[in-house]
Amino acid sequence: MDLSRALAGAVPKPFWLDDPGRPEALPALADDVRCDLAVVGGGYSGLWTALLAKERDPGRDVVLLEASRIGWAASGRNGGFCAASLTHGLPNGIDRFPRELRTLNRLGAQNLDAIEATLHKYGIDCAWERTGEMNVATAEWQAAKLREYAEIAARYGEHVEYLDADAVRAQINSPTYVAATWDREGCAIVNPAKLAWGLRDACLSLGVRIHEHTPISALTKTPNGPTLTLHTKHDKRITADHVALATNAFPALLKRVRPYVIPVYDYVLTTEPLSAAQLAETGWHARQGVGDSANQFHYYRLTADNRILWGGYDAIYHYGNRIASDLDQRPATFARLAEHFFRTFPHLEGLKFTHTWGGVIDTCTRFCAFFGTAHSGRVAYAAGYTGLGVGATRFGANVMLDLLTGRPTDLTELQLVRTRPLPFPPEPVRSLGVNLTRRSLDQADRDNGRRNLWLRTLDRFGLGFDS
């Protein structure tokens, strides 16, 4: 198969952001300002924090500051899976928070329902489809794990259906599938950029002051006062009683947070729209999101105009936490993804890809968000969502707002909130460890899921990754 032909002419930018309906940029901060709450970051985490802060107290003066454009980074270029899970899936939750996992699952389900209610409340049109998600097995060892997962899920309040090969292929036609689980309630698919833009408009409607193209360079205590000062790279100042930091994979303004987060590059393709005949042959009538069950996994879904978005597999870390725009395109990964796509859907040979892109997501050693405060409780932060931030950031925003009150709440008393992951080691150990783990996961996928000594050691110390 000529993969170069399938990729020829693809636009090197996120499909979601290649939209003539993208709103015009809001003005950068032109003068020093004073506010009650300053939010740093214009992705989902920051937008939800600003919106919920105004809903809690309409009189609160909230300013949101974004270094580039609203939703330009992970929030505007992700796969659009809005999952209920707050723990990056049930297995990770069982490993790390077994005693409160039923509570976390209940809170996650409530959070997903609240996101849907917010869309209706503010009239946000983001192609929301409550389709659920299937995890598919493409090898017998994966099928065995899915069967076990389906049996365990009910104990923690999850409703998961196990599908054998015939049942899953009746849903989506791929010769590679041997089994699947289907969570019909715990995930929606969305247009992620339109979700970010809709939250932006909702914030503006409530009086949030938003400034784009306003990068923040430092956070300091205000001299002779209880307030905080944010300094922009253009020598403007924002004085605030409280600050919420929502900067995802980008270097945190608090140095103490930086060892806990690394940026990992994720890559995605989208196809041209499927014809009616191609869609009929593929099936996919329920339009559910899909992820496979390998350690190095793919995620994929249909867009509103019946393209297939296909991403994942390679997760690339660059030495020294490097983030650069030239890393957003990686031809070797795009070719690998295209090869895997046509292996999964051989009947779609001849289909072309229209967009290729990549970018960083944040991850931490426990693979789900962590939280904290600084400056005597006047600063709150949330980070480490590891790709599941489309839904979990709303929960994280409520955690940050609760932390800023300085009073214990049901959320702040959770083990999930009170504990932190282990920090990553400094370079060069960090890079060596990350890349050794990635190679070991690839080896396990090729060896019927058997984990080598390195992965077993990580498991023993609570650092293992199980997708």
ZAMARGU-4260 file (C-alpha; in steps of 0.2 Angstrom, whole numbers, plus 5000, padded with zeros to 4 digits):
<rodrens>
0) 5000/5000/5000 | 5006/5017/4996 | 5005/5026/5012 | 5013/5042/5005 | 4999/5044/4993
5) 4986/5042/5007 | 4996/5056/5017 | 5000/5067/5002 | 4991/5084/5003 | 4986/5083/5022
10) 4985/5099/5030 | 4998/5100/5044 | 4987/5108/5058 | 4973/5101/5069 | 4957/5097/5060
15) 4947/5105/5074 | 4956/5122/5073 | 4955/5122/5054 | 4938/5130/5055 | 4932/5147/5047
20) 4920/5149/5062 | 4935/5150/5074 | 4931/5166/5085 | 4942/5182/5083 | 4956/5184/5095
25) 4952/5194/5111 | 4963/5209/5115 | 4979/5206/5125 | 4981/5215/5142 | 4985/5233/5139
30) 4985/5240/5156 | 4989/5234/5174 | 4973/5227/5182 | 4966/5222/5199 | 4954/5207/5201
35) 4948/5195/5214 | 4953/5179/5205 | 4966/5177/5191 | 4966/5162/5180 | 4982/5157/5170
40) 4978/5146/5155 | 4964/5147/5142 | 4962/5128/5140 | 4948/5118/5148 | 4955/5119/5165
45) 4956/5138/5165 | 4939/5140/5156 | 4930/5129/5168 | 4938/5137/5183 | 4933/5155/5177
50) 4915/5149/5173 | 4912/5140/5189 | 4920/5154/5199 | 4907/5166/5192 | 4893/5153/5194
55) 4897/5152/5213 | 4899/5170/5215 | 4892/5181/5201 | 4900/5197/5209 | 4918/5189/5209
60) 4929/5199/5197 | 4938/5185/5187 | 4952/5188/5174 | 4958/5174/5163 | 4975/5176/5154
65) 4980/5165/5139 | 4998/5166/5132 | 4991/5162/5114 | 4973/5158/5109 | 4959/5150/5119
70) 4959/5132/5115 | 4974/5132/5104 | 4984/5118/5113 | 4978/5102/5120 | 4961/5108/5123
75) 4958/5111/5104 | 4968/5097/5096 | 4963/5082/5107 | 4953/5067/5101 | 4937/5074/5108
80) 4933/5060/5121 | 4925/5067/5136 | 4926/5053/5149 | 4918/5051/5166 | 4934/5043/5173
85) 4944/5054/5185 | 4958/5041/5188 | 4963/5038/5169 | 4952/5022/5169 | 4947/5009/5181
90) 4963/4998/5182 | 4973/5014/5187 | 4960/5019/5200 | 4960/5001/5208 | 4979/5002/5209
95) 4980/5019/5217 | 4963/5024/5225 | 4954/5007/5229 | 4946/5013/5245 | 4938/5028/5237
100) 4936/5022/5219 | 4917/5020/5220 | 4916/5038/5227 | 4927/5044/5213 | 4917/5035/5200
105) 4901/5042/5206 | 4909/5060/5206 | 4915/5057/5189 | 4898/5052/5182 | 4890/5067/5191
110) 4904/5078/5183 | 4900/5071/5165 | 4881/5074/5168 | 4885/5092/5174 | 4896/5095/5158
115) 4881/5090/5147 | 4869/5101/5158 | 4881/5116/5155 | 4881/5114/5136 | 4862/5115/5137
120) 4862/5130/5149 | 4873/5141/5138 | 4868/5134/5121 | 4885/5127/5117 | 4885/5118/5101
125) 4900/5106/5101 | 4893/5091/5092 | 4891/5082/5109 | 4886/5064/5107 | 4884/5053/5122
130) 4889/5037/5113 | 4900/5029/5126 | 4916/5020/5122 | 4922/5003/5117 | 4939/4996/5121
135) 4943/4983/5108 | 4955/4968/5109 | 4966/4964/5094 | 4974/4949/5103 | 4968/4935/5114
140) 4978/4941/5129 | 4970/4958/5128 | 4953/4949/5127 | 4956/4940/5143 | 4960/4956/5151
145) 4944/4964/5145 | 4934/4949/5151 | 4941/4951/5168 | 4939/4970/5168 | 4920/4968/5164
150) 4918/4957/5179 | 4927/4969/5190 | 4919/4985/5184 | 4902/4981/5192 | 4910/4981/5209
155) 4915/4999/5207 | 4898/5005/5200 | 4903/5004/5182 | 4891/4996/5169 | 4902/4988/5156
160) 4896/4975/5143 | 4908/4962/5136 | 4907/4958/5118 | 4914/4943/5109 | 4922/4944/5092
165) 4905/4942/5082 | 4897/4955/5093 | 4910/4968/5092 | 4912/4966/5073 | 4893/4968/5072
170) 4896/4985/5079 | 4912/4990/5069 | 4918/4980/5055 | 4937/4976/5057 | 4945/4959/5055
175) 4957/4963/5069 | 4944/4963/5083 | 4943/4948/5094 | 4933/4955/5109 | 4928/4972/5117
180) 4920/4980/5131 | 4907/4994/5129 | 4904/5007/5142 | 4888/5015/5135 | 4886/5029/5148
185) 4904/5034/5154 | 4910/5044/5138 | 4904/5057/5126 | 4912/5062/5110 | 4913/5081/5106
190) 4921/5094/5094 | 4935/5099/5107 | 4939/5116/5099 | 4920/5121/5099 | 4919/5115/5117
195) 4933/5127/5121 | 4926/5141/5111 | 4908/5138/5119 | 4915/5139/5136 | 4924/5155/5132
200) 4908/5163/5126 | 4899/5157/5142 | 4913/5165/5153 | 4911/5181/5143 | 4893/5181/5146
205) 4895/5180/5164 | 4908/5195/5164 | 4924/5186/5165 | 4938/5197/5157 | 4948/5186/5145
210) 4965/5192/5138 | 4973/5182/5124 | 4991/5184/5118 | 4996/5188/5136 | 5010/5176/5142
215) 5013/5176/5161 | 5032/5176/5166 | 5031/5176/5185 | 5021/5175/5200 | 5026/5185/5216
220) 5019/5191/5232 | 5013/5209/5232 | 5025/5219/5242 | 5017/5225/5259 | 5001/5216/5255
225) 4991/5200/5256 | 4988/5199/5237 | 4998/5191/5223 | 5005/5199/5207 | 5006/5191/5190
230) 5019/5198/5178 | 5017/5197/5159 | 5031/5196/5147 | 5025/5214/5141 | 5028/5222/5158
235) 5010/5222/5163 | 5004/5217/5180 | 4989/5208/5187 | 4986/5210/5205 | 4974/5197/5212
240) 4968/5190/5229 | 4969/5172/5222 | 4977/5164/5207 | 4972/5147/5199 | 4986/5139/5188
245) 4979/5129/5173 | 4994/5128/5162 | 4994/5109/5158 | 5010/5103/5150 | 5019/5120/5150
250) 5031/5125/5163 | 5022/5129/5179 | 5024/5146/5187 | 5028/5137/5203 | 5045/5128/5203
255) 5039/5116/5216 | 5027/5108/5203 | 5038/5106/5189 | 5047/5090/5194 | 5029/5081/5194
260) 5025/5085/5176 | 5032/5080/5159 | 5026/5085/5142 | 5023/5070/5130 | 5019/5072/5112
265) 5004/5064/5105 | 5000/5063/5086 | 4983/5062/5076 | 4977/5059/5058 | 4960/5063/5051
270) 4953/5055/5035 | 4942/5063/5022 | 4924/5060/5025 | 4918/5042/5022 | 4906/5039/5008
275) 4889/5032/5012 | 4895/5015/5005 | 4911/5016/5015 | 4901/5020/5031 | 4889/5006/5028
280) 4903/4993/5026 | 4911/5000/5041 | 4896/4999/5052 | 4899/5010/5067 | 4880/5015/5068
285) 4881/5019/5087 | 4896/5031/5083 | 4905/5026/5100 | 4922/5031/5103 | 4935/5017/5102
290) 4952/5013/5110 | 4962/4997/5108 | 4969/4987/5123 | 4987/4987/5119 | 4999/4996/5130
295) 5004/5007/5115 | 4986/5010/5111 | 4976/5019/5097 | 4960/5030/5100 | 4948/5034/5086
300) 4931/5040/5083 | 4919/5048/5069 | 4918/5066/5067 | 4901/5075/5064 | 4904/5074/5045
305) 4910/5056/5046 | 4928/5057/5045 | 4938/5045/5056 | 4950/5053/5068 | 4964/5041/5072
310) 4977/5045/5085 | 4989/5038/5099 | 5001/5024/5099 | 5018/5034/5099 | 5020/5045/5115
315) 5036/5054/5112 | 5046/5063/5126 | 5060/5074/5122 | 5075/5077/5132 | 5074/5091/5145
320) 5055/5093/5144 | 5058/5101/5127 | 5042/5109/5119 | 5044/5116/5102 | 5032/5120/5087
325) 5044/5110/5075 | 5039/5094/5085 | 5021/5095/5081 | 5024/5086/5064 | 5032/5069/5064
330) 5031/5060/5047 | 5038/5044/5054 | 5023/5043/5067 | 5010/5048/5054 | 5016/5034/5042
335) 5015/5022/5056 | 4998/5028/5061 | 4992/5027/5043 | 4999/5009/5042 | 4989/5004/5057
340) 4974/5012/5051 | 4973/5002/5035 | 4977/4986/5045 | 4962/4989/5055 | 4951/4995/5041
345) 4957/4986/5025 | 4941/4989/5016 | 4945/5008/5017 | 4961/5007/5006 | 4961/5022/4995
350) 4955/5034/5008 | 4965/5049/5010 | 4970/5059/5026 | 4966/5077/5026 | 4975/5083/5042
355) 4990/5078/5052 | 4995/5086/5069 | 5003/5083/5086 | 5006/5092/5102 | 5010/5090/5120
360) 4999/5083/5134 | 5005/5083/5152 | 5007/5067/5162 | 5013/5062/5179 | 5019/5046/5188
365) 5001/5042/5193 | 4993/5046/5176 | 4979/5056/5183 | 4977/5074/5190 | 4985/5080/5206
370) 4981/5096/5215 | 4989/5108/5228 | 4991/5126/5234 | 5005/5138/5237 | 5007/5156/5244
375) 4997/5152/5260 | 4983/5145/5251 | 4980/5160/5239 | 4986/5150/5224 | 4979/5133/5218
380) 4984/5122/5204 | 4979/5106/5195 | 4990/5096/5183 | 4994/5079/5176 | 4978/5074/5167
385) 4987/5063/5155 | 4975/5064/5140 | 4959/5063/5150 | 4956/5081/5153 | 4942/5084/5142
390) 4930/5079/5156 | 4941/5079/5172 | 4946/5097/5170 | 4929/5102/5176 | 4931/5092/5192
395) 4948/5099/5194 | 4942/5117/5192 | 4930/5113/5207 | 4944/5106/5217 | 4955/5122/5214
400) 4940/5133/5219 | 4937/5123/5235 | 4955/5123/5239 | 4956/5142/5237 | 4942/5144/5250
405) 4954/5137/5263 | 4940/5127/5271 | 4939/5108/5270 | 4926/5101/5258 | 4921/5084/5252
410) 4932/5086/5237 | 4947/5092/5246 | 4946/5078/5259 | 4948/5065/5245 | 4964/5055/5244
415) 4965/5059/5226 | 4966/5078/5231 | 4977/5076/5247 | 4991/5065/5239 | 5003/5069/5225
420) 5012/5057/5213 | 5030/5054/5215 | 5041/5067/5205 | 5051/5062/5190 | 5070/5061/5192
425) 5081/5074/5185 | 5089/5072/5168 | 5097/5061/5161 | 5089/5048/5172 | 5072/5055/5167
430) 5074/5053/5149 | 5082/5036/5151 | 5067/5030/5162 | 5054/5036/5151 | 5061/5029/5135
435) 5065/5012/5143 | 5047/5011/5149 | 5041/5015/5131 | 5052/5002/5124 | 5047/4989/5137
440) 5028/4992/5134 | 5031/4989/5115 | 5040/4973/5120 | 5025/4968/5131 | 5013/4971/5117
445) 5023/4959/5105 | 5025/4946/5119 | 5007/4942/5123 | 5007/4956/5137 | 5021/4949/5147
450) 5029/4963/5157 | 5048/4962/5158 | 5058/4965/5174 | 5058/4984/5172 | 5039/4985/5170
455) 5037/4973/5185 | 5048/4984/5195 | 5038/4999/5191 | 5022/4990/5196 | 5030/4985/5213
460) 5033/5003/5217 | 5016/5009/5211 | 5023/5017/5195 | 5016/5005/5182 | 5006/5010/5168
465) 4992/5000/5162 | 4982/5008/5148
</rodrens>
